[in-house]
Amino acid sequence: MRFAIHNPSLRRSVFGAALAGLAGLLLWGTSPGEPWANASYDFLFRFGSRAVTNRVTLLLMDNAAFDQLHQARGQPWDRALHAQLLNRLADDGCELVVMDSFFREARDPKKDDALAAAMRRQRHLVLMAEQSQVTHPGLVGAQPVPPLGTFREAAGQHWGVAWLDPDLDGIVRRQWPFPNPGPYPSLPWMAAQQAGARLEASPQKRWLRYYGAAGAWTRLSYPFALDRPPGYFRGQIVFIGTAPHTTVPGGETDKFSTPYTRWTGEASGGADILITAFLNLLNDDSLQRPPAGMELALLTLAGMILGAGLGRLTPWAACGVAAVIFLTVTVAGVWLSHFSHYWFPWLIIGGGQLPCALAWAVVTGWRRAPGPIGTARDPLPETPGYEFFSSPFAEGAYGKVWLARNADGEWRALKVISLAQFDGDADPYEREFEGIRKYQPVSGRHPGLLRVDFVSEKKAGYFYYVMELGDAIAPGWEENPALYQPRNLVSERAQLRGRRLPVRTCVELGLSLSEALDFLHGQGLTHRDIKPPNIIFVGGRPKLADLGLITGIRELGHEGTLVGTPGYLPPAPERPGTVQADIYSLGMVLYVLCTGRAAALFPEVATTLVSAGEPPEFLPLNHVILKACQPLPEERYASAAKMRAALETVRAALSTESPTATPSAE
């Protein structure tokens, strides 16, 4: 038994889908894909941020503060200044004070006592702790180093670790290196608790939601805080921290990059990022990623759609569609993060899978694009005696069809089969050539078969044959041959309500086609691809067309190549190429025509066909269809002639209006 994808367009789509899907999975699950994921996160904040209404002020120990208050960078800040500032905040009725300064050890007793006393005056106060590495054989970890006991007691044991963990590119994206709340509290976590936030007790991985390059809080140099009018800090949340010496990334321990560093080139102090984390927790603004299974499913689906869809388009069309898709994915990614708590690595789709699928579509599109006249890729053969029109009016998996006019002014259809159409696979190419060579001698001996006038020899990678031309859908096309489209059963159905032909019309079609099919079988040949598009009208008569799969009749049970059209093929494991397989296909054509339903829905019947007034016409024909489409080949009609005889009985019943007449079961 042999199974292969012989449709080049389908093959390109399958390979494109697999390529784009694999690209997404690799970018998602390996370190080379981290830049795509990180950039997906960073560029969320390029398009705006959420508003914040909390009154937060950051008092900075910045360059101006160091100069005016005569402090030295790298040296501990004068604790008397801290005591003075805290007393001022207490006098104003400040709601919460968070100190991003570490008080590890005792110093001047008087200043330490004054600072501790000022701390006790605060409504709510949170102190900073440090995190240190644990070094032990066989153990790697970290532990907190809390502030001095005196100050810890003064703050009511409210302390948290101020620790930021940048990614390898230096940008801080996660709130806390552990899933919050973690083994011990972070400074933002403890501060949010003191501010009254309701925090999840179960550990969760959280990412920061940034509030703009300048933040959503007021910045004030440390000395200016003492000059504010009385009551200025009433009801506010105040963070006290150090500002870096410069905003140039790198070179200082308390300076970090943020997503905004990508386009501003400026870094931020650690205090700004801690405030961001605090506001995320306080306002329930933190970001999370969807479950891994959901992300994998979405990336797999996206890869399949992109790879298969773009691979069916021309290169220029694929580029245009890809641009629209990239914009759509970008908007969807930003929208998701802005209006929910989730962010998704959307650039794996927009920057990884989409370019991969587009590259595949462009490369394969160029390979199959029409070349100059006379090339094997899209050959325009020399046809003495014919005026050739180089724009094909039809294209299938096995070739392209052009209009041609002979010396007598008669129009013909000329089909070119190129080996390059099959990406070098010679089997379908040879199958088409052998089939048409067998069919051509008998094609003019029955009016229900499309006549083939000439079959060329195989040349430099292609061959062609000339056929009688089918009727046109619209008249007057001779003045503009580009308007020509053949009239077939698809175009007939498209003009009718419910895409359903009248029962009597279906019976007449069945009679004509079964007669032609019986003649073909009598010549030792089978069609193997009977379906509505392959039945065209010539002079108003339906004819079996698309002749490339015609081959010699096989015995039932003989293994063969699986070719044809799903829905019109007999049920597996039966293979086409037998008399009974062709009868099944013709029966399915009649089902589609008279019910208006897709072949995949067989044997369902539209409710309109069993309504009052219609059953007398439909039921006898339905009996024929059901027998022709029996799952077991031995239960179908033994020949197309037997099927035609049954249809004759139906026609007689309809003409005499005998609704209960039942065709012979032979």
C-alpha positions as CSV (number, residue, x, y, z in Angstrom):
1,M,0.0,0.0,0.0
2,R,1.3,3.4,-0.9
3,F,0.2,6.8,0.5
4,A,1.7,10.2,-0.5
5,I,0.7,13.8,-0.9
6,H,0.6,14.3,-4.6
7,N,-0.9,17.7,-4.6
8,P,2.1,20.1,-4.8
9,S,0.0,23.0,-3.3
10,L,-1.1,20.7,-0.4
11,R,2.5,19.5,0.0
12,R,3.8,23.1,0.2
13,S,1.2,23.9,2.8
14,V,2.0,20.9,4.9
15,F,5.7,21.5,4.9
16,G,5.2,25.2,5.5
17,A,2.9,24.5,8.5
18,A,5.5,22.0,9.9
19,L,8.4,24.5,9.4
20,A,6.6,27.5,11.1
21,G,5.3,25.3,13.9
22,L,8.7,23.8,14.6
23,A,10.3,27.3,14.5
24,G,7.8,28.5,17.2
25,L,8.4,25.5,19.4
26,L,12.2,25.9,19.2
27,L,12.0,29.7,20.0
28,W,9.7,29.0,22.9
29,G,11.7,26.2,24.5
30,T,15.3,27.1,23.9
31,S,17.7,29.8,24.9
32,P,18.0,31.3,21.4
33,G,14.3,32.2,21.6
34,E,14.7,34.2,24.8
35,P,15.4,37.5,22.9
36,W,12.0,37.1,21.2
37,A,10.2,36.5,24.4
38,N,12.0,39.3,26.2
39,A,11.3,41.7,23.3
40,S,7.7,40.7,23.4
41,Y,7.5,41.8,27.0
42,D,9.6,45.0,26.5
43,F,7.6,46.4,23.5
44,L,4.4,46.1,25.4
45,F,5.4,49.3,27.2
46,R,6.3,51.1,24.0
47,F,2.6,51.7,23.3
48,G,1.5,53.3,26.5
49,S,0.8,52.2,30.1
50,R,-1.9,52.1,32.7
51,A,-2.8,55.1,34.7
52,V,-2.1,55.2,38.5
53,T,-4.0,57.3,41.0
54,N,-2.0,56.4,44.1
55,R,-0.1,59.4,45.7
56,V,3.4,58.2,45.8
57,T,6.6,60.4,46.2
58,L,10.1,59.2,45.9
59,L,12.6,61.2,48.0
60,L,15.9,60.8,46.3
61,M,19.4,60.9,47.7
62,D,20.6,62.3,44.3
63,N,23.6,64.3,43.2
64,A,22.0,67.6,44.4
65,A,21.3,66.0,47.8
66,F,24.8,64.8,48.2
67,D,26.2,68.2,47.4
68,Q,23.8,70.3,49.5
69,L,23.9,68.1,52.5
70,H,27.6,67.4,52.3
71,Q,27.3,63.7,52.0
72,A,29.8,61.4,50.2
73,R,28.8,58.7,47.7
74,G,29.8,55.3,48.9
75,Q,29.6,56.4,52.5
76,P,26.6,55.9,54.9
77,W,24.1,58.7,54.9
78,D,24.0,60.8,58.1
79,R,21.3,59.1,60.3
80,A,20.5,62.5,61.8
81,L,19.2,63.6,58.4
82,H,17.0,60.5,58.2
83,A,15.7,61.2,61.7
84,Q,14.9,64.8,60.7
85,L,13.1,63.7,57.5
86,L,11.1,61.0,59.3
87,N,9.9,63.5,62.0
88,R,8.8,65.8,59.3
89,L,6.9,63.0,57.5
90,A,5.3,62.0,60.8
91,D,4.2,65.6,61.5
92,D,2.6,65.8,58.1
93,G,0.6,62.6,58.6
94,C,2.4,60.5,56.0
95,E,0.5,57.2,55.4
96,L,3.4,54.9,54.7
97,V,7.2,55.3,54.6
98,V,9.4,52.8,52.8
99,M,13.1,53.2,53.3
100,D,15.3,51.7,50.6
101,S,18.4,52.3,52.8
102,F,20.0,49.5,54.8
103,F,20.7,49.9,58.5
104,R,22.9,47.0,59.2
105,E,24.9,48.1,62.2
106,A,25.0,50.5,65.1
107,R,26.8,53.8,64.8
108,D,26.5,57.0,66.8
109,P,24.3,56.1,69.8
110,K,22.5,59.5,69.9
111,K,21.8,59.5,66.2
112,D,20.7,55.9,66.3
113,D,18.3,56.6,69.1
114,A,16.9,59.7,67.4
115,L,16.4,57.7,64.2
116,A,14.7,54.8,66.1
117,A,12.4,57.3,67.9
118,A,11.5,58.9,64.5
119,M,10.7,55.5,63.1
120,R,8.3,54.8,65.9
121,R,6.3,57.9,65.1
122,Q,5.4,56.6,61.6
123,R,1.9,55.3,61.0
124,H,3.4,52.5,58.8
125,L,7.1,52.0,58.1
126,V,8.9,49.3,56.1
127,L,12.7,48.9,56.2
128,M,15.0,47.4,53.7
129,A,16.8,44.1,54.2
130,E,19.6,42.8,52.1
131,Q,20.0,39.3,50.5
132,S,23.2,37.4,50.8
133,Q,24.4,34.3,49.1
134,V,24.6,31.0,51.0
135,T,27.9,29.3,50.4
136,H,28.0,25.7,51.5
137,P,29.3,22.4,49.9
138,G,26.4,21.0,47.9
139,L,24.1,23.9,48.7
140,V,23.4,27.1,46.7
141,G,20.9,29.6,47.9
142,A,20.3,32.9,49.5
143,Q,19.1,34.3,52.9
144,P,18.0,37.6,54.1
145,V,20.1,40.0,56.2
146,P,17.6,42.1,58.2
147,P,18.3,45.6,59.6
148,L,19.7,46.1,63.0
149,G,17.4,44.9,65.8
150,T,16.9,48.4,67.2
151,F,15.5,49.7,64.0
152,R,13.7,46.5,63.2
153,E,11.8,46.8,66.5
154,A,11.1,50.4,65.9
155,A,9.5,49.5,62.5
156,G,7.3,46.9,64.1
157,Q,9.3,44.0,62.4
158,H,8.1,45.3,59.1
159,W,11.0,44.7,56.7
160,G,11.5,43.2,53.3
161,V,14.4,42.3,51.0
162,A,15.2,44.9,48.3
163,W,16.5,42.6,45.6
164,L,16.3,42.9,41.8
165,D,17.3,40.1,39.5
166,P,18.0,41.4,35.9
167,D,17.9,39.0,32.9
168,L,21.0,38.3,31.0
169,D,20.5,41.4,28.9
170,G,20.4,43.6,32.1
171,I,16.7,44.4,32.0
172,V,14.6,43.8,35.1
173,R,11.4,42.1,34.2
174,R,10.4,39.9,37.1
175,Q,9.1,41.3,40.4
176,W,11.0,39.0,42.5
177,P,13.4,36.1,41.8
178,F,11.1,33.7,43.7
179,P,7.4,33.1,43.1
180,N,5.8,35.6,45.5
181,P,5.4,35.6,48.4
182,G,8.5,33.4,48.4
183,P,10.5,32.1,51.3
184,Y,10.7,35.6,52.8
185,P,9.1,38.9,51.9
186,S,10.4,41.4,49.4
187,L,10.4,45.1,50.2
188,P,7.5,45.8,47.8
189,W,5.5,42.9,49.1
190,M,5.8,44.0,52.7
191,A,5.0,47.6,51.7
192,A,1.9,46.6,49.8
193,Q,0.7,44.6,52.9
194,Q,1.2,47.7,55.1
195,A,-0.7,49.8,52.5
196,G,-3.7,47.5,52.8
197,A,-3.3,45.4,49.7
198,R,-5.0,41.9,49.6
199,L,-2.2,39.7,48.3
200,E,-2.4,36.1,47.0
201,A,-1.1,33.6,49.6
202,S,-0.2,31.0,46.9
203,P,3.2,31.5,45.2
204,Q,2.9,33.0,41.7
205,K,5.4,34.0,39.1
206,R,4.9,37.7,38.5
207,W,6.3,40.2,35.9
208,L,6.5,43.9,36.4
209,R,4.0,46.2,34.7
210,Y,5.9,49.4,34.1
211,Y,4.1,52.8,34.3
212,G,6.1,54.8,31.7
213,A,9.7,55.9,31.4
214,A,9.2,58.6,34.0
215,G,7.1,56.4,36.4
216,A,3.8,57.3,37.9
217,W,5.1,59.1,41.0
218,T,6.6,62.4,42.1
219,R,10.4,62.6,42.4
220,L,11.8,65.0,44.9
221,S,15.4,65.6,45.9
222,Y,16.0,64.8,49.6
223,P,16.8,68.3,50.8
224,F,13.7,69.9,49.2
225,A,11.5,67.6,51.1
226,L,12.3,69.5,54.2
227,D,11.2,72.8,52.6
228,R,7.7,71.7,51.6
229,P,4.8,73.5,53.3
230,P,3.2,71.9,56.4
231,G,0.9,69.0,55.5
232,Y,2.4,68.4,52.1
233,F,3.0,64.7,52.7
234,R,-0.4,64.1,54.4
235,G,-1.9,60.8,53.2
236,Q,1.0,60.1,50.9
237,I,3.2,57.0,50.4
238,V,6.9,58.0,50.5
239,F,9.8,55.9,49.4
240,I,13.3,57.1,50.3
241,G,16.1,55.8,48.1
242,T,19.3,56.6,46.3
243,A,19.5,57.9,42.8
244,P,22.4,56.7,40.6
245,H,25.2,59.0,39.8
246,T,24.3,58.9,36.1
247,T,21.6,57.4,34.0
248,V,24.1,55.6,31.7
249,P,23.5,51.9,32.0
250,G,26.1,49.9,34.0
251,G,28.9,50.9,36.4
252,E,26.8,51.1,39.6
253,T,25.3,48.5,41.9
254,D,22.0,50.3,42.3
255,K,21.3,51.1,38.7
256,F,19.3,48.9,36.4
257,S,17.9,48.7,32.9
258,T,14.2,48.6,32.1
259,P,12.3,48.0,28.9
260,Y,12.5,51.8,28.3
261,T,16.3,51.6,28.1
262,R,15.9,50.0,24.7
263,W,14.8,53.3,23.2
264,T,15.9,55.9,25.7
265,G,19.3,54.5,26.5
266,E,18.9,55.5,30.1
267,A,18.9,53.3,33.2
268,S,16.8,53.7,36.4
269,G,17.6,53.5,40.1
270,G,16.6,50.5,42.1
271,A,14.1,52.5,44.1
272,D,12.0,53.3,40.9
273,I,11.7,49.6,40.1
274,L,10.8,48.8,43.7
275,I,8.0,51.4,43.5
276,T,6.8,49.8,40.3
277,A,6.6,46.4,42.0
278,F,4.9,47.9,45.0
279,L,2.2,49.6,42.8
280,N,1.7,46.4,40.8
281,L,0.9,44.6,44.1
282,L,-1.1,47.3,45.6
283,N,-3.3,47.8,42.5
284,D,-3.3,44.2,41.3
285,D,-1.4,45.2,38.2
286,S,1.1,42.4,38.1
287,L,1.6,40.5,34.8
288,Q,1.7,36.7,34.4
289,R,2.2,34.4,31.5
290,P,-0.4,31.9,30.4
291,P,0.2,28.2,31.3
292,A,2.9,26.5,29.3
293,G,0.4,24.1,27.7
294,M,-1.7,27.0,26.5
295,E,1.2,28.8,25.0
296,L,2.5,25.7,23.2
297,A,-1.0,25.0,21.8
298,L,-1.3,28.6,20.5
299,L,2.1,28.6,18.9
300,T,1.5,25.2,17.3
301,L,-1.9,26.5,15.9
302,A,-0.3,29.8,14.7
303,G,2.5,27.9,13.0
304,M,0.1,25.6,11.2
305,I,-2.1,28.5,10.0
306,L,0.8,30.8,8.9
307,G,2.8,28.1,7.2
308,A,-0.2,26.5,5.4
309,G,-1.9,29.8,4.6
310,L,1.0,31.9,3.3
311,G,2.3,29.0,1.3
312,R,-0.8,29.1,-0.9
313,L,-0.3,32.7,-1.9
314,T,1.9,34.4,-4.5
315,P,5.1,36.0,-3.1
316,W,3.7,39.6,-3.2
317,A,0.3,38.6,-1.8
318,A,2.1,36.7,1.0
319,C,4.2,39.8,1.9
320,G,1.0,41.9,2.1
321,V,-0.9,39.4,4.2
322,A,2.2,38.9,6.4
323,A,2.3,42.6,7.1
324,V,-1.3,42.7,8.1
325,I,-0.8,39.6,10.3
326,F,2.2,41.1,12.1
327,L,0.2,44.3,12.8
328,T,-2.7,42.2,14.1
329,V,-0.5,40.0,16.3
330,T,1.2,43.1,17.7
331,V,-2.1,44.8,18.5
332,A,-3.5,41.6,20.1
333,G,-0.3,41.2,22.2
334,V,-0.5,44.7,23.5
335,W,-4.2,44.6,24.0
336,L,-3.9,41.4,26.0
337,S,-1.4,42.9,28.5
338,H,-3.2,46.2,28.8
339,F,-6.7,44.8,29.5
340,S,-5.7,41.7,31.4
341,H,-3.1,40.3,33.8
342,Y,-1.4,38.3,31.1
343,W,1.4,38.8,28.6
344,F,2.3,36.4,25.8
345,P,5.6,36.1,23.8
346,W,3.8,37.4,20.7
347,L,7.0,38.2,18.9
348,I,7.7,34.4,18.6
349,I,4.7,34.5,16.3
350,G,5.3,37.9,14.7
351,G,9.1,37.9,14.6
352,G,9.8,34.2,14.4
353,Q,7.1,32.0,12.9
354,L,5.7,34.7,10.5
355,P,9.1,35.4,8.8
356,C,9.7,31.7,8.6
357,A,6.4,31.1,6.9
358,L,6.8,34.1,4.7
359,A,10.3,33.0,3.6
360,W,8.9,29.6,2.7
361,A,6.0,31.2,0.8
362,V,8.3,33.5,-1.1
363,V,10.9,30.8,-2.0
364,T,8.4,28.3,-3.1
365,G,6.4,31.0,-4.8
366,W,9.4,32.1,-6.9
367,R,10.1,28.5,-7.7
368,R,6.6,27.9,-9.1
369,A,6.1,31.4,-10.6
370,P,5.6,31.5,-14.4
371,G,8.9,31.9,-16.2
372,P,9.6,33.3,-19.7
373,I,8.0,31.7,-22.7
374,G,9.5,28.3,-23.4
375,T,10.8,27.5,-19.9
376,A,10.1,24.2,-18.3
377,R,8.6,25.9,-15.3
378,D,5.6,27.4,-17.1
379,P,6.1,26.2,-20.7
380,L,4.3,27.7,-23.6
381,P,4.8,25.0,-26.1
382,E,5.2,25.4,-29.8
383,T,1.8,24.5,-31.3
384,P,1.8,24.8,-35.1
385,G,-1.6,25.9,-36.4
386,Y,-2.8,27.4,-33.1
387,E,-2.9,31.0,-31.9
388,F,-1.9,30.7,-28.3
389,F,-3.2,32.8,-25.4
390,S,-0.6,32.8,-22.6
391,S,-2.9,33.5,-19.6
392,P,-4.1,30.2,-18.1
393,F,-7.8,30.1,-17.3
394,A,-7.5,27.1,-15.0
395,E,-4.9,25.5,-12.8
396,G,-4.9,22.3,-10.9
397,A,-2.5,20.1,-9.0
398,Y,-1.5,18.4,-12.3
399,G,-1.1,21.4,-14.7
400,K,-2.4,24.6,-16.2
401,V,-4.9,25.1,-19.0
402,W,-4.8,27.8,-21.7
403,L,-7.0,28.9,-24.5
404,A,-5.8,28.2,-28.0
405,R,-7.4,28.8,-31.4
406,N,-6.7,26.7,-34.5
407,A,-6.3,27.9,-38.1
408,D,-10.0,27.4,-38.7
409,G,-10.8,29.9,-35.8
410,E,-12.0,27.1,-33.5
411,W,-11.3,27.5,-29.8
412,R,-9.6,24.7,-27.9
413,A,-8.3,24.0,-24.4
414,L,-4.6,23.2,-24.2
415,K,-3.3,21.7,-21.0
416,V,0.5,21.7,-20.1
417,I,1.9,19.2,-17.6
418,S,5.3,20.2,-16.2
419,L,7.5,17.9,-14.3
420,A,8.6,21.0,-12.2
421,Q,4.9,21.3,-11.1
422,F,5.6,18.2,-8.9
423,D,8.8,19.4,-7.4
424,G,10.7,16.7,-9.3
425,D,8.4,13.8,-8.4
426,A,8.1,11.8,-11.6
427,D,5.3,9.5,-10.5
428,P,2.3,11.8,-10.9
429,Y,3.9,13.3,-14.0
430,E,4.3,9.8,-15.6
431,R,0.8,8.8,-14.4
432,E,-0.8,11.8,-16.2
433,F,1.1,11.1,-19.4
434,E,0.2,7.4,-19.5
435,G,-3.5,8.1,-18.5
436,I,-4.0,10.7,-21.3
437,R,-2.3,8.5,-23.9
438,K,-4.7,5.6,-23.1
439,Y,-7.7,7.9,-23.0
440,Q,-7.1,9.9,-26.2
441,P,-8.0,7.1,-28.8
442,V,-11.4,6.5,-27.2
443,S,-12.3,10.0,-26.2
444,G,-14.1,10.9,-29.4
445,R,-16.2,7.7,-29.5
446,H,-18.8,8.8,-26.9
447,P,-20.5,12.2,-26.5
448,G,-20.2,12.0,-22.7
449,L,-16.4,12.0,-22.8
450,L,-14.3,15.2,-23.3
451,R,-12.6,14.7,-26.6
452,V,-8.8,14.9,-26.8
453,D,-7.5,15.9,-30.2
454,F,-3.8,15.7,-29.7
455,V,-1.2,14.5,-27.1
456,S,2.4,15.7,-27.5
457,E,5.5,13.7,-26.7
458,K,7.4,14.3,-23.5
459,K,9.8,17.1,-24.1
460,A,12.2,19.0,-21.8
461,G,10.4,18.3,-18.6
462,Y,6.8,18.8,-19.9
463,F,4.2,17.6,-22.3
464,Y,0.8,19.0,-23.4
465,Y,-2.5,17.9,-25.0
466,V,-5.3,19.7,-26.8
467,M,-9.0,19.2,-25.9
468,E,-12.4,20.4,-27.1
469,L,-13.3,23.6,-25.2
470,G,-16.2,23.6,-22.7
471,D,-19.1,26.1,-22.8
472,A,-18.4,29.4,-21.1
473,I,-20.3,30.7,-18.1
474,A,-20.8,34.1,-19.6
475,P,-21.3,34.9,-23.4
476,G,-19.2,37.3,-25.3
477,W,-15.9,36.1,-23.9
478,E,-14.4,35.7,-27.4
479,E,-13.8,39.5,-27.5
480,N,-11.8,39.2,-24.3
481,P,-10.5,35.7,-23.8
482,A,-9.3,36.6,-20.3
483,L,-13.0,36.5,-19.2
484,Y,-13.5,32.8,-20.2
485,Q,-14.4,30.4,-17.4
486,P,-15.8,26.9,-18.2
487,R,-19.3,26.0,-17.3
488,N,-19.3,23.0,-14.9
489,L,-21.4,21.6,-12.1
490,V,-19.8,23.9,-9.6
491,S,-20.9,27.0,-11.6
492,E,-24.3,25.5,-12.1
493,R,-24.8,25.0,-8.4
494,A,-23.6,28.5,-7.5
495,Q,-26.5,30.0,-9.3
496,L,-29.2,28.1,-7.5
497,R,-30.8,28.6,-4.1
498,G,-29.3,26.2,-1.6
499,R,-26.8,25.2,-4.2
500,R,-29.2,22.3,-5.0
501,L,-30.2,21.2,-8.5
502,P,-33.8,20.0,-9.1
503,V,-34.2,16.3,-8.7
504,R,-35.3,15.7,-12.3
505,T,-32.2,17.6,-13.5
506,C,-30.0,15.4,-11.3
507,V,-31.6,12.3,-12.8
508,E,-30.9,13.4,-16.3
509,L,-27.3,14.2,-15.4
510,G,-26.9,10.8,-13.8
511,L,-28.2,9.1,-16.9
512,S,-25.8,10.9,-19.2
513,L,-22.8,10.4,-16.9
514,S,-23.5,6.8,-16.1
515,E,-23.7,6.0,-19.8
516,A,-20.4,7.8,-20.4
517,L,-18.8,6.0,-17.5
518,D,-20.1,2.6,-18.6
519,F,-18.5,3.2,-22.1
520,L,-15.2,4.2,-20.4
521,H,-15.2,1.1,-18.3
522,G,-16.0,-0.9,-21.4
523,Q,-12.7,0.3,-22.8
524,G,-10.8,-1.0,-19.8
525,L,-10.3,2.4,-18.2
526,T,-11.4,4.1,-15.0
527,H,-11.7,7.8,-14.3
528,R,-10.6,7.9,-10.6
529,D,-11.6,11.6,-10.0
530,I,-15.3,12.1,-10.6
531,K,-16.5,15.2,-8.8
532,P,-18.6,18.4,-9.7
533,P,-15.6,20.5,-11.0
534,N,-14.6,17.7,-13.3
535,I,-17.9,17.6,-15.1
536,I,-18.1,20.3,-17.7
537,F,-20.7,21.2,-20.4
538,V,-19.9,21.1,-24.1
539,G,-22.8,22.2,-26.3
540,G,-25.0,21.9,-23.3
541,R,-24.2,18.3,-22.7
542,P,-22.4,17.2,-19.5
543,K,-19.0,15.4,-20.0
544,L,-16.5,13.7,-17.9
545,A,-13.3,16.0,-17.8
546,D,-10.0,16.4,-16.0
547,L,-8.6,13.3,-17.5
548,G,-5.1,13.0,-15.9
549,L,-6.0,10.2,-13.4
550,I,-7.5,7.9,-16.0
551,T,-5.9,4.5,-15.8
552,G,-6.6,0.8,-16.5
553,I,-9.3,-1.0,-14.4
554,R,-7.9,-2.8,-11.3
555,E,-9.5,-5.7,-9.6
556,L,-11.2,-5.2,-6.3
557,G,-8.7,-5.6,-3.4
558,H,-5.7,-4.7,-5.5
559,E,-3.4,-2.2,-3.8
560,G,-2.8,1.0,-5.7
561,T,-1.9,4.6,-5.4
562,L,-4.2,6.7,-3.3
563,V,-5.2,9.6,-5.6
564,G,-8.4,11.5,-6.0
565,T,-10.4,13.9,-4.0
566,P,-11.4,13.3,-0.3
567,G,-15.2,13.0,0.0
568,Y,-15.6,11.4,-3.4
569,L,-13.1,8.6,-2.7
570,P,-14.6,5.3,-1.5
571,P,-14.2,4.5,2.2
572,A,-10.7,3.3,3.3
573,P,-9.1,0.9,2.9
574,E,-10.6,0.7,-0.6
575,R,-8.5,2.3,-3.3
576,P,-9.8,4.1,-6.5
577,G,-9.2,2.6,-9.9
578,T,-12.1,0.0,-9.9
579,V,-15.5,0.1,-11.5
580,Q,-17.1,0.2,-8.1
581,A,-15.0,3.1,-6.9
582,D,-16.1,5.2,-9.9
583,I,-19.7,4.3,-9.2
584,Y,-19.2,5.4,-5.6
585,S,-17.9,8.8,-6.9
586,L,-20.8,9.3,-9.3
587,G,-23.3,8.5,-6.6
588,M,-21.6,11.0,-4.3
589,V,-21.8,13.6,-7.1
590,L,-25.6,13.0,-7.3
591,Y,-25.9,13.3,-3.5
592,V,-24.1,16.7,-3.5
593,L,-26.1,18.0,-6.4
594,C,-29.6,17.1,-5.2
595,T,-29.1,17.9,-1.5
596,G,-26.9,20.9,-1.7
597,R,-24.8,19.5,1.1
598,A,-21.0,18.7,1.2
599,A,-19.9,15.2,0.5
600,A,-18.5,14.9,4.0
601,L,-22.1,15.0,5.3
602,F,-23.3,11.9,3.5
603,P,-25.8,10.3,4.1
604,E,-27.5,13.3,5.9
605,V,-30.4,14.8,3.9
606,A,-31.5,18.4,4.0
607,T,-34.8,19.0,5.8
608,T,-36.2,20.8,2.7
609,L,-36.0,17.5,0.8
610,V,-38.3,15.7,3.2
611,S,-40.8,18.5,3.5
612,A,-44.3,18.2,2.1
613,G,-44.4,18.0,-1.7
614,E,-40.8,17.0,-2.3
615,P,-40.4,13.3,-1.1
616,P,-42.2,11.9,-4.2
617,E,-39.4,13.1,-6.4
618,F,-36.4,12.8,-4.1
619,L,-36.9,9.4,-2.4
620,P,-36.5,7.2,-5.5
621,L,-33.3,9.0,-6.5
622,N,-32.1,8.8,-2.9
623,H,-32.5,5.0,-3.2
624,V,-30.1,5.0,-6.1
625,I,-27.6,7.2,-4.4
626,L,-27.6,5.0,-1.2
627,K,-26.9,1.9,-3.2
628,A,-24.2,3.5,-5.3
629,C,-22.5,4.8,-2.2
630,Q,-22.6,1.6,-0.1
631,P,-19.5,1.3,2.1
632,L,-18.7,-2.2,0.8
633,P,-18.0,-2.3,-3.0
634,E,-19.8,-5.6,-3.5
635,E,-23.0,-4.0,-2.3
636,R,-23.0,-1.3,-4.9
637,Y,-24.2,-1.6,-8.5
638,A,-22.2,-4.2,-10.4
639,S,-21.7,-1.8,-13.3
640,A,-22.4,1.8,-14.5
641,A,-25.0,0.2,-16.8
642,K,-26.9,-1.2,-13.8
643,M,-26.8,2.2,-12.2
644,R,-28.1,3.8,-15.4
645,A,-31.0,1.2,-15.5
646,A,-31.9,2.2,-12.0
647,L,-31.9,5.8,-12.9
648,E,-34.1,5.0,-15.9
649,T,-36.6,3.5,-13.5
650,V,-36.5,6.8,-11.4
651,R,-37.1,8.9,-14.6
652,A,-40.1,6.7,-15.6
653,A,-41.5,7.0,-12.1
654,L,-41.1,10.8,-12.2
655,S,-42.7,11.1,-15.6
656,T,-45.7,9.0,-14.6
657,E,-45.8,10.7,-11.1
658,S,-45.5,7.4,-9.3
659,P,-43.7,8.5,-6.2
660,T,-43.5,5.1,-4.6
661,A,-41.7,3.4,-7.5
662,T,-38.5,1.9,-6.4
663,P,-35.6,1.2,-8.7
664,S,-34.3,-2.3,-9.2
665,A,-31.7,-3.4,-6.5
666,E,-29.6,-5.2,-9.1
